[in-house]
Amino acid sequence: MSLLFPLFLHGQHIGPYVNRYNKNQVVKKIEKGIQRNTSQTIKISLEEVGDTLYYRVSENELTTIIKMTFNLKNNYCDYQEIVTTCGECAEKRGKSLFSRYKWYRISDTKYVSRYNRKMMLVFIDNPSSDFCNIIKFQYNSMTEMEYKEAIQNFQLLQSN
C-alpha cells in the first residue's frame, strides 16, 4: 500500500502534502485546480499568511478548510489540517485514508506512516467546534527507535 495516494475534494487535489511538496508546488497545484473549477456552486479560495496557506472549498452549506504550514528544509510542508462541515464527506475521506494506506496505530487517534515517510496522522471525530471532523497530517520527527517503540507499545496495550 502506498502513502502517495492523493486526497481529492470536488476534483481538487488536497493532499497529503506533508514532507512531499514545498510551498511553491502546493500553490501551483491549488491554483491549477482553481482555474479548472467551472462550477457556479463550488467556491474555492487560497489565502497566504506568512508560512501558512489556507485553502477553502465551499459548496452550498458544506465547507472544507485546509491549513498548511511550510517549516521543513527547502520550504516543504510540515503540517496539514483538513476540517470539514460535511459528516458524510468526512466519513468517506477518513475511510479512504485508512483503507488505502498502511498506517500504524500508536494511540486512539494517532497513526504513523512507514518510517521513511516521516508522517503522522491524527484523526479527530466530532471535535468541539462547528466542524464534524479534523484530519491532521504532520511531520513525524521520531527517531527510528521511538517510532518502533510507539507501535509496539500500542500493540501491547491492545493485546491486554
Secondary structure, DSSP 8 states (H G I E B T S, - for coil): --TT--EEETTEEEE--TTT-BHHHHHHHHHHHHHH---SSEEEEEEEETTEEEEEEEETTEEEEEEEE--SGGGB--EEEEEES-HHHHHHHHHHHHHHS--EE-SSSEEE--GGG-EEEEEEES-SSSSSEEEEEEE----HHHHHHHHHHHHHHHH-
